[in-house]
Amino acid sequence: MSMTSTTHLIALLAAGELAVQLLHADSATRAAKARYHDKIDQFEAKHGRASSRIDTRQPEHAKVIKHTKVEYEAYLDAKRNAGNVRRRLENASRKAATIVATGGTL
């Protein structure tokens, strides 16, 4: 196996590993979002529905925001992580394509 094909294979394996990580990260994001929405539903079942979309600038939403803070922050963290993995996958894919296009030189 030539150095070019070995380098390309390693780059493809790295991209494949990141693709699997992205599947897990996207799944974790969906689960975190569901937990956040469940927490909102719990609050609304006890206190009534919010009059409008939850807005941090609305004083009447302060209680629901406080009640869901942990879940909301976990959801944002999961989204951020998925975005980071997506960016790393894009970079790894570009690197693999560059290796092919340049014949193995970066």
TITI-264284 format. One record per residue (C-alpha): residue number from 1; residue in three letters; x negated, y, z. Coordinates in pm, whole numbers, plus 32768, in hexadecimal, padded with zeros to 4 digits. Each point is the difference from the previous one (the first is absolute). Layout:
BEGIN
ATOM    k    r     x     y     z
ATOM  NUM  ala     X     Y     Z
...
! end
This chain:
BEGIN
ATOM    k    r     x     y     z
ATOM    1  met  8000  8000  8000
ATOM    2  ser  7F72  8153  7FA0
ATOM    3  met  7FD5  811F  80F2
ATOM    4  thr  8110  80C0  7F49
ATOM    5  ser  8100  7EEC  8021
ATOM    6  thr  7F9F  7FC6  816B
ATOM    7  thr  8027  8172  804F
ATOM    8  his  814B  8009  7F48
ATOM    9  leu  807B  7ECA  80B6
ATOM   10  ile  7FA7  8097  8151
ATOM   11  ala  80B6  8142  7FA3
ATOM   12  leu  8134  7F3A  7F94
ATOM   13  leu  7FFE  7F39  8144
ATOM   14  ala  7FED  8143  80C9
ATOM   15  ala  8127  808D  7F3E
ATOM   16  gly  80C2  7EBD  8035
ATOM   17  glu  7FC2  800A  8175
ATOM   18  leu  8078  8168  800B
ATOM   19  ala  8138  7F9F  7F3B
ATOM   20  val  8056  7F02  810E
ATOM   21  gln  7FBA  8105  810D
ATOM   22  leu  80EB  80EF  7F4A
ATOM   23  leu  8117  7EFD  8001
ATOM   24  his  7FD6  7FDB  8178
ATOM   25  ala  7FEA  8179  8035
ATOM   26  asp  813C  803E  7F33
ATOM   27  ser  80B4  7EF2  80C3
ATOM   28  ala  7F8E  809B  8149
ATOM   29  thr  807D  8153  7F87
ATOM   30  arg  8159  7F74  7FAE
ATOM   31  ala  8010  7F56  8154
ATOM   32  ala  7F96  813E  80B8
ATOM   33  lys  8103  80CA  7F41
ATOM   34  ala  810E  7F04  805C
ATOM   35  arg  7F9D  8014  8170
ATOM   36  tyr  8011  817C  7FEE
ATOM   37  his  815A  7FF5  7F61
ATOM   38  asp  8073  7F00  8101
ATOM   39  lys  7F91  80EB  8115
ATOM   40  ile  80C5  811D  7F60
ATOM   41  asp  8130  7F1B  7FE9
ATOM   42  gln  7FDB  7FA6  8171
ATOM   43  phe  7FF7  816E  805F
ATOM   44  glu  8129  8056  7F24
ATOM   45  ala  80CB  7EDC  8089
ATOM   46  lys  7FD2  808C  815C
ATOM   47  his  8010  8176  7FB9
ATOM   48  gly  80BC  8023  7EB5
ATOM   49  arg  7F84  803F  7EA2
ATOM   50  ala  7F1E  8125  7FB5
ATOM   51  ser  80BA  8117  7F4F
ATOM   52  ser  7EFE  8005  7EEA
ATOM   53  arg  7EB3  7F72  7F98
ATOM   54  ile  7F0C  7FF9  8124
ATOM   55  asp  7F3A  8143  7FFA
ATOM   56  thr  7EF1  805F  80FB
ATOM   57  arg  8069  816D  7FDD
ATOM   58  gln  8160  7FB6  807D
ATOM   59  pro  801C  8012  817D
ATOM   60  glu  8126  7F0D  8000
ATOM   61  his  7F1C  7EF3  7F70
ATOM   62  ala  7EFB  8017  8114
ATOM   63  lys  8090  7EDA  80C2
ATOM   64  val  8007  7F0F  7ED9
ATOM   65  ile  7EA1  806C  7F9C
ATOM   66  lys  7F83  7FBD  8160
ATOM   67  his  80B7  7EB0  800A
ATOM   68  thr  7F66  7F8C  7EB5
ATOM   69  lys  7EA5  809E  801F
ATOM   70  val  7F3B  7EBC  8031
ATOM   71  glu  80AC  7F4D  7EDF
ATOM   72  tyr  7FE4  8130  7F1C
ATOM   73  glu  7E8C  8025  8043
ATOM   74  ala  7FCE  7E8A  7FC3
ATOM   75  tyr  80B9  8026  7EB5
ATOM   76  leu  7F25  8127  7F99
ATOM   77  asp  7EC6  7F3E  805F
ATOM   78  ala  8074  7ED7  7F30
ATOM   79  lys  8049  80E4  7ED6
ATOM   80  arg  7EAB  80A3  8022
ATOM   81  asn  7F54  7EAC  8012
ATOM   82  ala  80B9  7F83  7ECA
ATOM   83  gly  7F9A  813B  7F45
ATOM   84  asn  7E96  7FCF  8064
ATOM   85  val  8002  7E95  7F90
ATOM   86  arg  80A8  8067  7EB8
ATOM   87  arg  7EEF  8103  7FC3
ATOM   88  arg  7EED  7F00  804C
ATOM   89  leu  80A5  7F09  7F0F
ATOM   90  glu  800C  8108  7EEF
ATOM   91  asn  7E91  804F  8039
ATOM   92  ala  7F9F  7E90  7FFB
ATOM   93  ser  80C7  7FCA  7EC0
ATOM   94  arg  7F57  812A  7F5B
ATOM   95  lys  7EAF  7F79  806C
ATOM   96  ala  804A  7EAA  7F67
ATOM   97  ala  8071  80A5  7EBC
ATOM   98  thr  7EC8  80D9  7FF9
ATOM   99  ile  7F23  7ECD  8029
ATOM  100  val  80A4  7F61  7ED0
ATOM  101  ala  7FF4  8140  7F34
ATOM  102  thr  7E93  8049  804A
ATOM  103  gly  7F83  7E9E  7FED
ATOM  104  gly  7FB5  7FE7  8172
ATOM  105  thr  7F63  814E  8050
ATOM  106  leu  80A8  80F0  80EC
! end
